């Protein structure tokens, strides 16, 4: 940046004997204020660096009455721009001569620093008006929300070079009022030329702006600008040194959305439409992806809550495939929306327990006339493969030394162990109790009435559902507008949340880059190169801590664990940086075993009531050949040097790249692995005790691999607060001392650009889903065959649902 400043000074220090382009103030007599002081200037005409701050395409037409009435269009300008690029056309007429100046501009940068370049040329009577082509170099510096500095160098191909510096100060750090000034640097400035101006711009009401500007030659400009959203008008009175009106400049703007003077008076006649068809991701692609992410959906509901023009939200739940933890988080956000005095309408067609639990938050539930509701309760089941492994000749060695650490039971048993049955039953009871409580509150059932509904029928048909108060009415999503009108007594328009004012407002109300809260996603198994991708994620976590503009860390953990090394790479960065910035962990569907290892050094751990957390324990497993190799007619041989060199050696299947060791552990090897597992377990318990500020014994009493619900985790100290991502971000904001609405979220890793797979043809009629829990579990176990692991069984329910970016 210093080099760029020096370059501008050097370029403007050398001059020629004549001026071959309009001077700065003459060029910009149609502007209200210096470029860096008010909105986006003249879209690159005055300072091209301003183009990087433009948020949407915009068009401005201006004219003045220097030689006639207000409607005498002899002098006019057209300024058109889109973010980072601008085009200007400025026509002047004098004594039957005219000239048209053009300029193309471009910029790059952000709200703190941007640079731009422009190229101008002229047509018409260029000799009479003494024109030359000109290059413009501009800089915009906004180090904080109070100061703005613009630097401009006008470099004609023939004639005098000109430099300009302008500045503005916002005492309140917002658009309410700004004081500004500018100064022109030119060696051969003629006596009657102006060197400086200063003034003030105020916006006492959104979209209503007043500007006063005093010039060195004692002339004064007084201007007013009115914005009506996508349309605006401007007028400036130019007064001579005696205070008499000299001429006027007028402008009409259309295009980009601006603050609207009528917003405060708008009626609440809008209903935001949310379609939850498909899954709810953690991160969507930046291009060509219409799916929903959790963080975006929460923000849409918050935005609708704060928008005075919105009275309700209508949600289409048809085809939604969202896990119960995410549904709970969105449901809690909708409760806040209702507490603001607004209404929620939810349409369902086929709803099971989780979907109906979610829908019960609504003021009105609308069921499709051909739909149904199945309130069958909750079940956690498991498929056991021990018999299958025996039949095909694969041996399995369970390296289990802790009561509740049941991750290997799928392969070692034919049914639940008593310990695993105990912890799973507790989870089922927790799911049921949370849903029953919320549904009874939402639909005014007693607990016994709800139990009866669950146990009476497999599914409730539409008429029964209305009669039993499970839903309020029957209808199709296509009839939602009429249904809402029937309840509210007036017509309402369904709108896309993207059209809400917040998502279209310019960012000129806040100079500089806003402070950031980092939202870091650790999603999937704890693995180095897949799952959480610890090898790359660790660098991103370190980057968040080293970024001075990031004021707090929110780590979203949705992981059943896996490799201890991968988990510790991330956890160690949190431990080393603890105290430097607030660290909040928000646990998703599951944050257990290695997922809890990721969480344990947080300042605060936030979990949903049904989050699966804990599982502080270590387990190992080992697949080996019994007789599969022989049955397949394969044989192996080897030479070795080293006592344990053949451990893990075995045959590799042709075509399918899967290897199976020839033998099981020897007793000596088993003892070595047992020591490793128990040592890692003690280390795990000790680390959790340190992170949670508890004794080893306190953690040991709730460890042994036991999984807990979020509610139970709150009781036993593994969790601090019941909540979700929304609550974690708000807590991070408060701990960092950030003002509401004056911060932004920065996601790590960055959202992927585009999903290339959507453009690839389906070459095969049958596909094997990579996300199958059993396939994922087997891949992980073969990858770490015989290694101590911090993991849950991946076949539990839908633990890996929504781990897709």
N, C-alpha and C positions, 0 to 999 in steps of 0.2 A: 504494500500500500504506500509506503514512504517513497518508493521508486516512482510510482505513478504520480504522486503529488509533485515530486521534483521534475518529472517530465513535463507536466502541465505548466509549471513556472518557467522552465527554460523555453518552452514553445511560445509562450506569450511575452517573453522578455525582448525578443527581437522584432522590430517592426519595419515597415516601409513608409514612404512619404505620403501615401494617400489611403483613404478608406474605400474599399471596393465591395462592401456589402453593408446592409443596414446595421447600425449599431445595436447593441444589446437591448436597450430600452425601446428603440424604434421597432425592432423585430417583435418584441413581446408586448406591444401596447394592447393586445387583446387578452392578456392574462390578468387574473385578479391579484396575484402575489408571486413572489419568486418561486421557482420550480419546487424547491425542497420544502417549502413552507405549507403548501396546501394541496392535498390530494395528489394528482399525478401530473401537475403542470399542464403543458400543451402536448402531451403524448410524444415526447422526443424532440419536438421542435425547439424547445428551450434548453432542455438538458436530457440527452438520450438515456442517461442512467436511470431516470424515473420509470422507464418502461418495465423494468424488472419487478416493480411493485404493483403493476396493473393485474387485476384478478380475472377480468373477463373482457371480451372484445367491446370497444366503445367507439363512438363517433360524435364529433363535435363540429358544428357549423357556427362560425362567428362572422359578424360584420360590424362596421362602424359608419357613422355619418359625418365624417370629416368634411365632406364637400356638399352635403345636402341633408335631406330629411332622413328619419330613421329607416325608411324603406328604400333608400337610394343605395343599391348594392354595388358601389364602385370599389370599395375596399372590403374584401371578405377572405375568410380562411376556412379550410377544411382540414381537420385533424382526425385521423383514423388510426386505431391501434388495436392490437391484441397483445396478450402478455409477451413481453420481450421484443416486440417488433412494432414499428410505427411508420406512418406515411403522412406527410403534411403538404398542403398546397395553399399558397398565400398569394392572393391577387391584389395589386394596387393600381389605381388609375390616377393620372394627374396631367392636366393640360392636353387632353386627347392622346396621351401616351399611357401605356400600361406595361406592367411586368408581372409575371407569375413565377414565384419562387417555389421550388419543390425540395423536399428533404426525405430521405429514407434513413431510418434509425434502427439500431438494435442494441440490446443490453443483456447483461448476465449478472447474476448475483442473488442476494437475498435481502431481507429487510434491514440488515445491519450494514452491509456494504455491497454496492453494485457499481458497475462500470458500463459505459455505453459509448457507441460511436455513431456518428451520422454523416451523411454526404448530401450536400445541397447543390442545386443547379438552378438556372433561371432560363425563362423563355420570354419572348416579347421584345420590348425596346430596352435591351440590356445595356446598351451604350449610354442611352439617356439617363438610366437609373444607376449607371456605374456599378454593374454587377460583376461578380466573379464566382466561380465554383468555390465551395467551402467545405472543409472537413471540420466536424465538431467532435471533441472528446469530452466526456463527462464522467464525473464521479459523484456518488452519493454515499455519505457516511452518517449512520445513525447508531452511535455507540450505546445508547440507552433510549428509554421512552421520552426523555426530556429534551434531547438535542438532535438537530438535523443540520448537516452541512453539505452544501452542494458546490462542486468545482466544475468550471466549464472553460474549455479552450476552443475558440473559433479560429480556424486556420485557413484563410482564403488562399487560393492558388496564386492570386496577385493582389497585393494590398497589405494593409496593416493587420496584424494579428491581435486578437483580443482575448483577455482572460477575465473571468467573473468568479467571484466567491459570494455565496449567499448562505445565510444561516437562519435558523428558527429555534425558538425556545418555547416549550410547553410547560408552564409552571405546575400544572396538575397532571402531566403525563398522559393527557388524552386530547381529543379534538375540541374540548370546550373553549379554549383560547390559546392562541400562539402569537408570540411577538417575533418579528422577522426583520431582516435587513439584508442588503446586498451591496456590492462594490465592484466597479468595473476597472480593470487594469489595462491601460493602453498608453503607449508612449506619446502618440501624436494626437491626443484628444483635443479637439477644438474648444475654444473658450465656452461656447454656448452649449456644448455637450454636457450630459449629466453623468456624474461619477457614482452616485449612491442614492439609495432610497431606504426607507424603513417604515414599519407600520405594524398592524395587528389584524388577525383574523379570528373571528369567534363563531362558534356553532352552539348557541344556547339551546336549540332544539334540534334533534336529529333531522338532517336534511335542510336546515335553514342556516345560511352562512352570511356573515357580514364581514366586509374587509375595508379597511382604511389604509391608505398608503401615501406617504409624503416623499417628494423627490427633491434633490439638491437645488433644482431651479425653481423651487417653491410651488410647483404644481402638486395637485392632490388628486388621487383617485378614490372614489367611494363606490363600492360594489356590493351587490347582493346576489346570492345564488339560492335557488329553490330546487329541491330534488323530490321527485315523486316516484322513486323506485328506479325503473328502467328509463325514466325520462326526466330531464331537468332543464331549467332556463336560467340564464345569467344576464345581468345588465351592470355596466360600469359607467359611472359619470366621471368624465375627465374635467377637472377644474383648473383654470389658469392661475397664475400667481396672485391675481386679485380676487380669487374665489368665485369667479364667474364660470358658468358651464361653457366649456370649449367644444366638446363633442361627446358622444356616447358610443359605447360598444355593447353589442347584444350577442347572446349565444344560445343555441339550442343543442342539447345533448341527448343522445338516444343510444341504448345498447346495454352497457354494464349496469348491474343493479347497484344502487346507492342507497344510503340511508333515506328513509321516506318520512316526510313531515306528517303524513297521515297515519303512520303505524300505531301511534298511541291511541288513535280514535277508531281503529279497525274493529269490526265486530267478530265475535268468536263463532264463525260459521263454517270452519274447515274441520274435516275429519281426516286424520293421517292414516293412510293405508299401509299396512305391513303384511307382506306375504312371506310366510316362513316355510314354504315348500322346499324340501331337501334338507340338507344338514346345516348346522351352524358352525362355521369354521373359527379358528383363531386368527388366521390371516387369509385374506382374499388376494387374488392377483390384481395388479394395478390396472391392467387392460383386459377388456372383454370378459369380465367376470361379474355377473349380476347376483351372485350368491351373497349370503349374509355372514358377517363376522360378529363375534360376541361384542367386541368393543364398539363397533359401529352401531349395532342394534341398540345397545345401552345409550349411546350418545343421541341417537334419533329420538328415543323416548324422552330423554332429558330435554332435548331441544324443543320437542312438541309441548312438554310441560311448561316451559318458560315462554312459549310463543302465545301472545294474547289472542291471535286469530284462530287458535286451535281449541276446539271444545272437546274432542274425543279422539280415540284411536280405535281403528277397526283392524282386527288381526285375522288373517286366513291361515288356519292351522292345518289345512288339508295337505297331506303328503309330507308333513314335518317329520324328520328323523333326527331328533335332538336328544342327547342324554339327559337324565333327570337333574343332574347338577346344573347344567346350563339353563334348563327350563326353570329351575328354581331361581336362579339369578335374574332372569328376565322377568319372572313373576314378581320378585321383590321390587324391581324397578317400576313395574306397572302399579304396584301398591302405592309407591310414592307419587306416581302420576295421578292416581285417584285422590290421594290426600290433598292434592292441589285443587280439588273441586272439579276435576275433569272425569270423563266417562270412558269406559273400556267395553268394546263389543268384540266378542270372539266367536268365529265360525268354526265348527268342527264337523267332520263327516263320520269318521271312524276313530273313536278315541278309547285308548286303554287307560290304565291307572295314571301313568305319568302325564299323558296329554290332558286327561280330565282334571288332574290336580292343577296343572297350569291354567286351564280354562276357568277354573272356579274363582279366579281373581276378578273376573269380568263383572261388570254391572249387569250385562245381559249375555247369555250364551245362546247361540243360534245353532241348531242341529239340522243337518241336511234331511229332507223328508225320506231319503233312502239310507240314512246313516244308522249308526248304533253306538252304544256306549258299553264297554266291557270293564266292570269293576271287579276284577278277579283277585286282587291282592298282589302280593309280590312273591317271587320264587328265585332262589339262587341254586342252580344245578351245575353238575360237572360230569363230564365223560371221562371214564377211567380206561386206560389203554394197557394195563398190565397184562391182561389175558392175550391181547393182540400181539404184544411184544414177545410173549412166550411162544405163541404159535409160529411166528415168523423167525424166531431164533435170535432175537436181540435181547441182550441182558441189560439190566438197569440197576445201578447202585445208588441208593439214596443216602446222601451224606447229610443227615439231619440230626441236630443235637439240641434243638430248642422246641419246646412244646407246641407252639402255635405256628411255627414256620412250615407251612404246608404246601409250598410252591411245587414240590416234586410229587405230590400224592397222585396226580394224574397218571403217572407212569409206574408208581410203586405199589398202588393199592387198587382194590376193587370197589371201595366205598369210602365215605368220609371217615377220618379218624374222629374220635370224640372231641378233641380239641378244635379241629377244623369245623365240625358241626356246631360247636358252641359259638364260635366267633361269627360264623355265617348266619346262624339263627339270630344273633344279636343285630346284625346288619339288616336282616329282613324286618325285624321288629321295629327298628329305627325308621326304615323307609315307610313302613305302614303308619307309624305314629305321626310322623311329620305330615304325610299326605292327609291323614284323617283329621288332624287338627286344622289344617288350612282349609280343607274342603268344608268342614263343618262351619267354620267361620264365614267362608264365602257364600255358602248356600243355606245357612241357618238350620243345619241339621244338628241333632244331638248325637253324641258318640254312639249310642245304641242304635239309632236310626241308620247311621252310616254302616255299622257292622252288619246290620240286617240287609242293607242294599248290596253289600259285598257278597254275602252268603246266600242270597235268594235266587239270583238268576245268573247264567253265564254271560248274557248280554241283554241290554235294554233297547227295545225298539223305539222309534221316534215318539209315538203316542204315549207309551209308558213313561218315557223320559220326561215329557212335559207334565204328565199327571203327577209324577213323583217329585217334581221340582228339581230334577237334575239339569234341565235346560229351561229357557224361558219361552222359546218359540221355535217353529220350524221354518226353514227357508234355505235358499241357495245363496252362495256368495254373490252371484250375479244380481241378486235382489237386495243386496246389503244397503244401498242408498235408500230404498223405499222402507226397509225395515227400521233403519235409524230414524227416518222421518216420522214413522208411526209412533216411535217412543218419544221423540223430542218435540213433535208438533210443528216442525218447520223443516224445510228442505236443507240438506247439508251436502257439501261437495267433498268427494273423496279426492285426496291429493297425494302425490308422491312426496315422501319426506325430503327428497332432494330439492324440492321447490320452497322449502321453509326459508325464511329470511336469513337465518344465521349462516346457512351454507352458501349464500350468495352475496353477503356483505363484503365491501372492500376492507382491506386490512389497514387503511390509513389512520384508523383511530388509535393505533398502537405502533409507534416507531420502534425500530430495532427488532431483533429476534426475541420472541417471548422466552422466558425461562422454561425449561423442559422437565417433564417427569418421564424417565425411561421406563417403558413397559417391555420386559424381556421375557420371551417365551421359552420355557424348557419343557418341551412337549414330546412324549414318547418314551421309550426305554432309555435308560442311562447307558449310552453307548458312544464310542468315539466318533464314528463316521455315519451312523444313522440314528434314528430316534432323536434325542436332543442334540446330536452332532456336536459333542463336547469339544472336539478338536478345534472347530471354528467358533463355537459359541463362547468359549472362554475368552477369546480375543475381543468379542463384541461386548462382553460384560466388563472387561477391563477398559474398553473404549468409553463405555457409559460412565464409569467412575472417573476417568481422566478428563472428560468433557466438562469444562467449567460452567457451561450453560445448563447442564443436567443437574438438577437440585435434589432429586430423590430417585430411588430405584424401586420399581415394583416388579418382582419376579413371579410370573405365573407358572406354577408347577402342575403339570398333569402327566404323571409318570408312575408306573408300577415298579420302577427300579431296573436293575440289571448289573452293569459293570461298576464296581466300587471306584475304580480309577476315574472313570468318566464323571461320576457324581462328585468326586472329591475335587476335580479340576475346577468346577464351578463353585463349589462350597468354599474352597480355599480362598478364592478371590473375594467372596463375600466376607469371610473372616478377617482377611488382611485389611479390608477397607471399612470395616464396621466402625461407626463413630464419625466417619468423614461425611457421610450422607445418610439420610434415613433409608433403611432397607425394609421393605414390606413384602412378605411372601403371601400370595393368594393361591390357595390349593383348589384345584378343579375337581374332576370326578374322582381322581385317585392321586394321592401324593404319599405313597407308602414305601417302606424299605428304602431303596435308593432315591425314591422321590422324597422321602422325609429327610434323607441325608442332604439333599439340595436345599431343604427348608430350614435346617436347624440353627443357622447362624443369623437369622433375620431378627430385626428389632421387634417385629410383630408378625405373627402368623395368623392369617385369616382363612377360615374354611367354611364351606357350606354345611348345613346340618347333616347332609347325607354324603359328604366327602369321605372317601376311604383313606384314612391316615394312619400313621404309626408303622406297624410291622417292623419294629426295630429288631432286626435279627439277620442272620446270615445262613445260607444253605448252599449245598453243592449237589451235583448229580453227575453221573457218568454212564453214558451209553457204551456198550461194548458188544462184541460178537459172541454169541453162544454157538449157534450152528448155521446161521444164515449164509455165511461164506461157503460152508461145505455144501449146503443145499443148492446153492447157485452154481456149484462147480468151480468156484474160484479158489485160488491158492496164493499165498504170499511167502516171501522170504526176505531176509535182510542180513546185513552185517552191522556190527555196532562196536562202539567203544564208549564205555560209560555205563554205570549200573542201571540208570533209569532211562537210557536212551530210547528203548523200545516202548516206553509208556506213551500211549496214544497212537502208535503205529498200527495201521491196519489196511484193509482192502478199500479201494475206491471203486464205486459202482461205475460201469461203463455208461456213457451218455449222461447220467445224472451225477453231477459232481458232489457226491456225498461220501465221506469217509467214515468208517466204523472201526474203532480200535479192535485189535485181535484178542485182547485179554482184559480182565478186570484188574483193579488195584490188588497188589499183594497186601498182606496185613501190615507190613512196614509202611507201605505207601499210604494206606488208609489212615494210619496214625499220624503221618506227616500232614496229610490234608486236614485231619480233625484238628490238629494243633493250629494250623493256619486259620481255619474257620472260627475257632474259639478265640484266638488272638484278635481277629478282625472284629468279632462280636464285642469283646471288651472295649476295643478302641471305639466302636460305634456308640456304645452306651456312654462311654466317657465323654465323647464329643457332644452328644446330645445333652448330657448333664451340664457341660460347660456352656453350650449355646442357650439352654433354657434356664440357666442359673439354678440348677437343682443338684442334689447329691446323686452319686452313683446309685445308691440303693433306691432312691425314689424312681429313677428311670428304669432300673432293673425290674422293679415291681410291675411295671406296665409294658415291659419289653417282651422277650422270649418269642419275638415274631408276631405278637398279637396285633391284629388289625382292629381299628376303632372307627366309629362314625365320627363326623365332625362334632356332633353334640357331645359324645362321650370324650372326645379329645379335649373339648373345652373344660370338662369336669376334671380330667386327670392332668391337665397342664401341658398337653402337647400342642394345644391351639389356644390363641389368645382371644379371638373375636369370631363370632359367627357372621359371615358375610361373603361377598364375592368380589369380583374384579372392581366393581364400582366403589365398594366400601374401601378397598385397598388403595385405590387412587386418591380418594378423598382423604384418607388418613395420611398418605404420603404428602399431599398438598398442605395439610395442616402442620405436619411435622417440619416441613421445609419452609413454612411461613409464607407461602405463596397466596396471593389474592385470587379469589374465585374469578374465573374467566380471564385471568391474565397469566395463563400458562398453557402450554401445549404438550401433547403426548408424542413421544418419539419411540417408535417400535424397533426392537431388535429381535431377530434379524430383520433387515428391511424387507418389506413385502415383495415377493417375487413379481417380476414384470408381466409375464404372460405364460399361460399354460399351453405349451407347444402340443401336448398330447391331443388337445381338442381338434387339431387340424389333421391328425393322422387317421387314415382309414382303418376300419375294423377288418383286419385281414383274416381273422379266424372267427367262426361262429361261436366257439366256446372259449371262455376266458377263465383263468384262475385268478381270483382276487388276492393280490399280495397282502391285503390287510386282514386276511382270515386269521383269527386269534390262534388257532392250532398251528398254522404254518409259521406265523411269527414266533410262537413259543418254541417250536422245533428248531427254527433257524438260529434263534438266540442261544438255545442250549447246546447245539452242535458247535456254534462258534466259540463258546466258553466251556466246552466239555471238560468237566473235572475241576473247574475253577470255582472258588468261593464267590457267591453271588448275593447281591442285595436285591431281591426280587419277589414279586407276587406271582401267582399263577396267572398267565395272560388269558386263560379261558374263563375267568370270572366275568360273568355278565357280558357287557359290551364295553370293557375297559378301554379299548383302543378306538372307540367311536369318536369321530371328530378330531383325530390327531393329524388330519390332513391339512397342509398349508394351501 
